[in-house]
Amino acid sequence: MDIFDKCYNSEIVQLAKSLMKNGLYPYFKTFESGQDPEVTVDGKKLIMMGSNNYLGLTSDWRLKASAIRAVQKYGVGCVGSRFLNGTLDIHVKLEEEIAEFIGKEKALLFSTGMQTNFGIISALVGRNEYIILDEYDHASIYDGCRLSFGKMIKFKHNDMDDLERVLKSIGYEKAKLIIVDGVFSMEGDIANLPEIVKLAKKYNSRVMVDDAHGLGVMGKGGRGTCDHFGLTDEVDIIMGTFSKSLASIGGFVAADEDVIFYLKHLSRILIFTASPSPSNVASVRSALKVIKAHPGRIKRLWKNTKKMKDGLRTLGFDTGKSATPIIPVIIGEDEKAFQMCKILYEYGIFATPIVSPATPPGRALMRVSVMATHTDEQLDKVLEAFEIAGRELGVIDTNRPWIKKRRFNYNVFDMKQLRNWMGKLWR
C-alpha cells in the first residue's frame, strides 16, 4: 500500500472530477475582485449572494486605510505567538474594545475563527467532563471537541426537551459545557438561548455561544445574539469571528477575567500559533468604529433581508425558519440544488448549494446571504433569476407563462458518494 493511493483512487476524487467534467462543480471558484455586492468570478460579473460580508465592509475605505497604516508602522506580520514575542499594543487595545463592545470583563484574540473554537474547547474541557452540542453546530465546534479529552453528546436541533434529556442523563454533579451557535450558519435560525440558559442553571452547566454570524447583525448596535435576548451576563463564554461582519480574519473569546487568564496560559492553539497580523487587527478596530458610528448600515441590512425574504416567499419558495440575513431557499433533492446553482450562475448570480448531510435528506438548499450594500436593483435581479430557475426545475409554480425547460444531463454521478463526501466536510 502507498499512502498516496487515496489521492488517486478515492471516491471523493472521482466524484469531484465527474462534477467538474459535467460543469456542476460549485467549489473553489476563482474570484478576481473583492467580496462586494458584485464580484468577478472566472471573468464573469455576478451578483454575490453567497458571502458573509453582511455589512459590506470588506472594501470600506476606512478599513483599508487603517490596514495600510498598520503595515507601515508594524510591518506585515508578528513572526511569533502571543505568548512570546507576538503581542502588539494594538492586540491589547482590540481585546479591550471587543470586551467593552460585547459586554464581558475580558477578551482574547485568536488568529482564525476555527482556531478560536479549537483553543477554547480543547483547553477548558478535560477527562470525565462533558460537552453538549446542538446537532447543527458549526464544524469547528465538533473538531474542537475532538481535540479535547471530554465526552461529546449531541441534542436535536433547538429541541429543548432533548437538551433536558441529555442534561438529566449526565447528572447534576458532572462538569458540563453546553455549546450552541447563536445564529446557525446554514438555516439562519437562532438558538433558543432563554431556554438553554434556564436548563443550564437547572442542571449545573456552563454555556458557550459561537456568535460568528450574530456579531454585527443581532442585538443592540450589532452586539450579537446574547445581547438580542438580554442574556450577555448569563452566557459564560461568547465566541466570535472577524471574517463575517467585521470584514477581516481572526476570532475572539469574551468571558470573565479568570477564564480568559486561564486560556491565555493553557490554550495550546493560542500559545503555538503566530498572532494575528497588524493589518487584520487594525481593520477590525476600524470596523468596530464604523459599526458604532453608523447604525444605519445594520438597518439597511435588515431592510434588504426583508425584501429578499418576502420576495422569495411571494414567488413560492420555502425559506425555512430563518430569522437573519442568512436565508435558506429549500430546493429538495441534492441534484436539484446543483442544477439551481448552475442556472443561477448562468443568469449572473453567485449562490451556494448546501446538500445532505449538511442538511437532512430531501432538504437540500441554496444558502442566500444578504449584504447591507446590495441595491434594490440587484436584489430584484436576484429574485428574477430565482423565479426562472425555480420554475425550470419545478421547485415553484406560478400562473405566468412557462419558460421552456433546457435539457441537462445531471445523472452522471452517484449522489450517495456526494453525501459521503459532504459529510466529511461538514462533520
C-alpha positions as CSV (number, residue, x, y, z in Angstrom):
1,M,0.0,0.0,0.0
2,D,1.1,3.6,-0.8
3,I,-0.2,6.3,1.5
4,F,-0.9,8.3,-1.7
5,D,-3.3,5.7,-3.1
6,K,-6.3,7.5,-1.7
7,C,-5.2,10.7,-3.6
8,Y,-5.5,8.9,-6.9
9,N,-8.4,6.5,-6.4
10,S,-10.7,7.7,-3.6
11,E,-14.4,8.1,-4.3
12,I,-14.2,11.7,-3.4
13,V,-11.5,12.4,-6.0
14,Q,-13.5,10.5,-8.7
15,L,-16.7,12.3,-7.8
16,A,-15.1,15.8,-7.8
17,K,-13.6,15.1,-11.3
18,S,-17.0,13.9,-12.5
19,L,-18.7,17.1,-11.3
20,M,-16.0,19.2,-13.0
21,K,-16.3,17.3,-16.2
22,N,-20.1,18.0,-16.4
23,G,-19.9,21.6,-15.3
24,L,-21.6,21.1,-11.9
25,Y,-18.6,21.6,-9.6
26,P,-19.5,24.6,-7.4
27,Y,-16.4,24.8,-5.2
28,F,-13.1,26.7,-5.3
29,K,-14.3,29.3,-7.7
30,T,-11.7,31.9,-8.6
31,F,-12.6,35.4,-7.6
32,E,-10.9,38.3,-9.4
33,S,-12.4,41.1,-7.3
34,G,-13.2,42.0,-3.7
35,Q,-16.2,40.5,-1.8
36,D,-18.5,43.2,-2.9
37,P,-22.2,43.0,-3.9
38,E,-21.0,42.5,-7.4
39,V,-18.0,40.2,-8.0
40,T,-15.9,38.9,-10.9
41,V,-15.6,35.1,-11.0
42,D,-13.6,33.5,-13.8
43,G,-14.1,36.6,-15.8
44,K,-17.8,36.8,-15.3
45,K,-19.7,39.5,-13.5
46,L,-22.0,38.1,-10.8
47,I,-24.2,39.5,-8.0
48,M,-22.8,38.0,-4.8
49,M,-25.4,36.2,-2.7
50,G,-23.1,33.7,-1.0
51,S,-20.8,35.9,1.1
52,N,-20.7,36.5,4.9
53,N,-19.8,40.1,4.3
54,Y,-23.1,41.2,5.9
55,L,-22.3,44.9,6.5
56,G,-20.4,45.3,3.2
57,L,-17.2,46.5,5.0
58,T,-14.5,44.5,3.1
59,S,-13.9,47.3,0.7
60,D,-14.6,50.2,3.0
61,W,-12.0,52.9,2.6
62,R,-11.6,53.4,6.3
63,L,-10.8,49.8,6.9
64,K,-8.3,49.8,4.0
65,A,-6.6,53.0,5.3
66,S,-6.3,51.5,8.8
67,A,-4.7,48.3,7.4
68,I,-2.2,50.3,5.4
69,R,-1.2,52.5,8.3
70,A,-0.7,49.4,10.5
71,V,1.5,47.7,7.9
72,Q,3.6,50.9,7.6
73,K,4.1,51.0,11.4
74,Y,4.3,47.4,12.4
75,G,5.2,45.5,9.2
76,V,3.2,42.7,7.6
77,G,3.4,40.1,10.4
78,C,4.3,39.4,14.0
79,V,6.5,36.3,13.4
80,G,5.7,34.9,16.8
81,S,2.9,33.8,19.1
82,R,1.0,36.0,21.5
83,F,2.7,34.0,24.3
84,L,6.2,35.1,23.4
85,N,7.0,38.0,21.0
86,G,3.8,38.4,19.1
87,T,1.7,40.7,21.3
88,L,1.4,44.2,19.9
89,D,-0.2,47.2,21.6
90,I,-3.0,47.0,19.0
91,H,-3.8,43.4,20.0
92,V,-4.3,44.5,23.6
93,K,-6.4,47.6,22.5
94,L,-8.6,45.4,20.3
95,E,-9.2,43.0,23.1
96,E,-10.3,45.8,25.4
97,E,-12.6,47.2,22.7
98,I,-14.1,43.8,22.0
99,A,-14.7,43.1,25.7
100,E,-16.4,46.5,26.0
101,F,-18.5,46.0,22.8
102,I,-19.7,42.5,23.8
103,G,-20.2,43.4,27.5
104,K,-17.7,41.0,29.1
105,E,-14.8,41.6,31.5
106,K,-12.1,40.4,29.2
107,A,-11.5,39.2,25.6
108,L,-8.7,37.2,23.9
109,L,-7.8,37.2,20.2
110,F,-7.0,34.1,18.1
111,S,-5.6,34.0,14.6
112,T,-8.7,32.4,13.0
113,G,-12.3,31.7,14.0
114,M,-11.8,27.9,13.7
115,Q,-8.7,28.1,15.9
116,T,-10.7,30.1,18.4
117,N,-13.1,27.2,19.0
118,F,-10.3,24.7,19.0
119,G,-8.4,26.8,21.5
120,I,-11.3,27.3,23.9
121,I,-12.8,23.8,23.9
122,S,-9.5,21.8,24.0
123,A,-8.2,23.9,26.9
124,L,-11.4,24.0,29.0
125,V,-12.8,20.5,28.7
126,G,-10.9,17.7,30.3
127,R,-11.4,14.0,31.0
128,N,-14.6,12.9,32.6
129,E,-16.2,16.2,31.6
130,Y,-19.0,16.7,29.1
131,I,-19.6,18.9,26.0
132,I,-23.3,19.1,24.9
133,L,-23.8,20.3,21.3
134,D,-26.7,21.2,19.1
135,E,-26.6,18.8,16.2
136,Y,-26.4,21.8,13.8
137,D,-23.4,23.4,15.4
138,H,-20.5,24.5,13.2
139,A,-17.8,22.0,12.2
140,S,-15.2,24.0,14.1
141,I,-17.0,23.2,17.4
142,Y,-17.2,19.5,16.5
143,D,-13.5,19.4,15.7
144,G,-12.6,21.4,18.8
145,C,-14.5,18.8,20.9
146,R,-12.4,16.0,19.2
147,L,-9.2,17.9,20.3
148,S,-10.4,17.8,23.9
149,F,-10.5,14.8,26.2
150,G,-14.1,15.4,27.1
151,K,-17.1,13.4,26.1
152,M,-19.3,14.9,23.4
153,I,-23.1,14.4,23.3
154,K,-25.5,15.9,20.7
155,F,-29.1,17.0,21.2
156,K,-31.6,17.6,18.4
157,H,-31.6,21.0,16.8
158,N,-33.1,23.6,19.1
159,D,-35.1,20.9,20.8
160,M,-35.2,21.9,24.5
161,D,-36.9,18.6,25.6
162,D,-34.0,16.7,24.1
163,L,-31.4,19.0,25.6
164,E,-33.0,18.4,29.0
165,R,-33.0,14.7,28.4
166,V,-29.2,14.8,27.8
167,L,-28.5,17.0,30.8
168,K,-30.6,14.8,33.0
169,S,-28.8,11.7,31.8
170,I,-25.4,13.2,32.6
171,G,-26.4,14.2,36.1
172,Y,-26.1,17.4,38.2
173,E,-22.6,16.8,39.6
174,K,-20.7,16.2,36.4
175,A,-18.9,19.2,34.8
176,K,-20.7,20.2,31.6
177,L,-20.4,22.8,28.9
178,I,-23.4,23.5,26.5
179,I,-22.1,24.9,23.2
180,V,-24.5,26.4,20.6
181,D,-24.3,28.6,17.6
182,G,-26.0,31.9,18.2
183,V,-27.1,32.1,14.6
184,F,-27.0,28.7,12.7
185,S,-25.0,29.2,9.6
186,M,-26.9,27.0,7.2
187,E,-30.6,27.7,8.1
188,G,-30.3,31.2,9.5
189,D,-32.3,30.4,12.6
190,I,-31.4,31.5,16.1
191,A,-30.6,29.4,19.2
192,N,-33.3,29.3,21.9
193,L,-30.9,30.9,24.4
194,P,-33.5,31.8,27.0
195,E,-34.5,28.2,27.5
196,I,-30.9,26.9,27.1
197,V,-29.8,29.3,29.9
198,K,-32.7,28.1,32.2
199,L,-31.8,24.5,31.6
200,A,-28.1,25.2,32.2
201,K,-28.8,26.7,35.6
202,K,-31.2,23.8,36.5
203,Y,-28.6,21.2,35.7
204,N,-25.4,23.0,36.8
205,S,-23.9,23.6,33.3
206,R,-21.9,26.4,31.7
207,V,-23.0,27.9,28.4
208,M,-20.9,28.9,25.4
209,V,-22.2,30.7,22.3
210,D,-20.5,30.7,19.0
211,D,-21.8,34.1,17.6
212,A,-19.8,34.2,14.4
213,H,-22.9,35.0,12.4
214,G,-24.7,37.1,15.0
215,L,-22.0,39.7,15.7
216,G,-22.7,42.9,13.7
217,V,-26.2,41.6,12.9
218,M,-28.1,40.8,16.0
219,G,-28.6,42.8,19.2
220,K,-28.3,46.5,20.0
221,G,-25.8,48.0,17.6
222,G,-24.8,44.6,16.4
223,R,-23.6,43.3,19.8
224,G,-24.8,39.8,19.0
225,T,-27.3,37.1,19.8
226,C,-26.8,37.1,23.6
227,D,-27.5,40.9,23.6
228,H,-30.5,40.3,21.4
229,F,-32.0,38.2,24.2
230,G,-30.6,40.3,27.1
231,L,-28.5,37.3,28.2
232,T,-24.9,38.5,27.9
233,D,-24.4,38.3,31.6
234,E,-26.0,34.8,31.8
235,V,-23.9,33.3,29.0
236,D,-20.5,32.3,30.3
237,I,-18.4,32.3,27.1
238,I,-19.1,34.3,23.9
239,M,-17.0,33.4,20.8
240,G,-17.0,35.4,17.6
241,T,-15.1,35.8,14.4
242,F,-13.7,38.7,12.4
243,S,-14.3,37.1,9.0
244,K,-18.0,38.0,8.7
245,S,-19.4,41.4,9.6
246,L,-16.0,42.7,10.7
247,A,-14.6,42.0,7.3
248,S,-11.2,40.6,8.2
249,I,-9.9,37.3,9.6
250,G,-9.4,36.1,13.2
251,G,-11.5,35.4,16.2
252,F,-12.0,36.1,19.8
253,V,-13.4,34.7,23.1
254,A,-15.0,37.0,25.6
255,A,-15.6,35.9,29.2
256,D,-14.9,36.6,32.9
257,E,-11.3,37.7,33.6
258,D,-10.3,34.4,35.3
259,V,-11.5,32.3,32.3
260,I,-9.5,34.5,29.9
261,F,-6.4,34.4,32.1
262,Y,-6.7,30.6,32.2
263,L,-7.0,30.3,28.4
264,K,-4.0,32.7,27.9
265,H,-1.8,30.2,29.7
266,L,-3.4,26.8,28.9
267,S,-4.7,27.1,25.3
268,R,-2.1,25.3,23.1
269,I,-3.7,26.7,20.0
270,L,-3.0,30.2,21.2
271,I,0.4,29.6,22.6
272,F,1.7,27.8,19.5
273,T,0.2,29.9,16.7
274,A,1.6,33.1,15.3
275,S,-0.5,36.1,16.4
276,P,-3.0,38.0,14.1
277,S,-1.3,40.3,11.6
278,P,-1.2,44.0,12.2
279,S,-3.3,44.8,9.2
280,N,-6.1,42.4,10.2
281,V,-6.2,43.8,13.8
282,A,-6.2,47.4,12.6
283,S,-9.0,46.8,10.1
284,V,-11.2,45.1,12.8
285,R,-10.7,48.0,15.1
286,S,-11.8,50.3,12.3
287,A,-14.8,48.1,11.6
288,L,-16.0,48.4,15.2
289,K,-15.8,52.2,14.9
290,V,-17.8,52.2,11.7
291,I,-20.5,49.9,13.2
292,K,-20.8,52.2,16.3
293,A,-20.8,55.4,14.3
294,H,-23.2,54.2,11.5
295,P,-26.1,52.2,12.9
296,G,-28.0,52.8,9.7
297,R,-25.8,50.2,8.0
298,I,-27.4,47.5,10.1
299,K,-30.8,48.9,9.5
300,R,-30.1,48.7,5.7
301,L,-29.0,45.1,6.1
302,W,-32.4,44.2,7.8
303,K,-34.3,46.2,5.1
304,N,-32.6,44.2,2.4
305,T,-33.1,41.0,4.3
306,K,-36.9,41.6,4.5
307,K,-37.1,42.5,0.8
308,M,-35.2,39.3,-0.2
309,K,-37.1,37.0,2.1
310,D,-40.5,38.5,1.3
311,G,-39.7,38.3,-2.4
312,L,-38.7,34.6,-2.3
313,R,-41.7,33.6,-0.3
314,T,-44.0,35.5,-2.7
315,L,-42.5,33.5,-5.5
316,G,-43.4,30.3,-3.6
317,F,-40.1,29.3,-2.2
318,D,-39.7,27.8,1.2
319,T,-37.2,29.8,3.3
320,G,-37.5,27.7,6.4
321,K,-37.3,29.3,9.9
322,S,-34.7,31.9,9.0
323,A,-34.7,35.0,11.3
324,T,-31.5,36.5,10.0
325,P,-29.8,37.7,6.7
326,I,-29.0,34.0,6.1
327,I,-31.9,32.8,4.0
328,P,-32.1,29.1,3.2
329,V,-34.0,28.5,-0.1
330,I,-35.2,25.0,0.2
331,I,-34.8,23.1,-3.1
332,G,-35.4,19.5,-2.0
333,E,-33.2,16.9,-3.7
334,D,-29.5,17.3,-3.8
335,E,-29.4,17.0,-7.6
336,K,-31.8,20.0,-8.0
337,A,-29.6,22.1,-5.7
338,F,-26.6,21.7,-8.0
339,Q,-28.9,22.3,-11.0
340,M,-30.1,25.5,-9.4
341,C,-26.6,26.7,-8.7
342,K,-25.6,26.2,-12.3
343,I,-28.7,28.0,-13.7
344,L,-28.3,31.0,-11.3
345,Y,-24.7,31.3,-12.3
346,E,-25.7,31.5,-15.9
347,Y,-28.1,34.3,-15.0
348,G,-25.4,36.2,-13.2
349,I,-26.0,35.1,-9.6
350,F,-23.4,33.6,-7.2
351,A,-25.1,31.4,-4.5
352,T,-24.0,28.4,-2.6
353,P,-25.7,24.9,-2.8
354,I,-25.9,23.0,0.5
355,V,-26.7,19.3,0.3
356,S,-27.0,16.4,2.7
357,P,-25.7,15.5,5.2
358,A,-25.1,19.3,5.9
359,T,-28.9,19.3,5.6
360,P,-31.3,16.5,6.3
361,P,-32.0,14.2,3.2
362,G,-34.5,15.8,0.9
363,R,-33.8,19.3,2.3
364,A,-31.0,20.5,0.0
365,L,-31.0,24.3,-0.2
366,M,-29.4,27.3,-1.7
367,R,-27.8,29.4,1.1
368,V,-28.5,33.0,0.3
369,S,-26.9,35.7,2.4
370,V,-27.8,39.4,2.1
371,M,-25.5,42.4,2.5
372,A,-26.3,45.9,3.6
373,T,-24.7,47.2,0.4
374,H,-26.9,45.3,-2.0
375,T,-29.0,47.7,-4.1
376,D,-32.7,47.2,-4.7
377,E,-32.0,46.7,-8.4
378,Q,-29.5,43.9,-7.6
379,L,-32.0,42.2,-5.3
380,D,-34.7,42.5,-8.0
381,K,-32.4,40.8,-10.5
382,V,-31.7,38.0,-8.0
383,L,-35.3,37.4,-7.4
384,E,-36.0,37.3,-11.1
385,A,-33.2,34.7,-11.6
386,F,-34.6,32.6,-8.7
387,E,-38.0,32.7,-10.3
388,I,-36.7,31.5,-13.7
389,A,-34.5,28.7,-12.1
390,G,-37.3,27.7,-9.7
391,R,-39.8,27.3,-12.4
392,E,-37.3,25.5,-14.7
393,L,-36.7,22.9,-12.0
394,G,-40.3,22.6,-10.9
395,V,-39.4,23.9,-7.4
396,I,-42.1,26.6,-7.6
397,D,-45.1,27.1,-9.8
398,T,-46.9,30.2,-10.9
399,N,-49.6,31.2,-13.3
400,R,-47.2,33.1,-15.6
401,P,-46.3,31.6,-19.0
402,W,-44.0,28.7,-18.5
403,I,-40.3,29.0,-19.6
404,K,-39.2,26.2,-21.8
405,K,-37.0,23.8,-19.9
406,R,-33.5,23.3,-21.0
407,R,-32.1,19.8,-21.1
408,F,-29.3,18.9,-18.7
409,N,-27.6,15.6,-18.1
410,Y,-27.2,15.5,-14.3
411,N,-27.4,11.8,-13.7
412,V,-23.7,11.3,-14.2
413,F,-22.5,10.9,-10.6
414,D,-23.5,8.9,-7.6
415,M,-25.4,11.1,-5.0
416,K,-24.6,8.6,-2.3
417,Q,-20.9,9.3,-2.9
418,L,-21.7,13.0,-2.8
419,R,-23.4,12.8,0.6
420,N,-20.5,10.8,2.0
421,W,-18.1,13.5,0.7
422,M,-20.2,16.4,2.1
423,G,-20.5,14.5,5.4
424,K,-16.7,14.5,5.8
425,L,-16.6,18.2,5.0
426,W,-19.3,19.4,7.4
427,R,-18.8,17.0,10.3
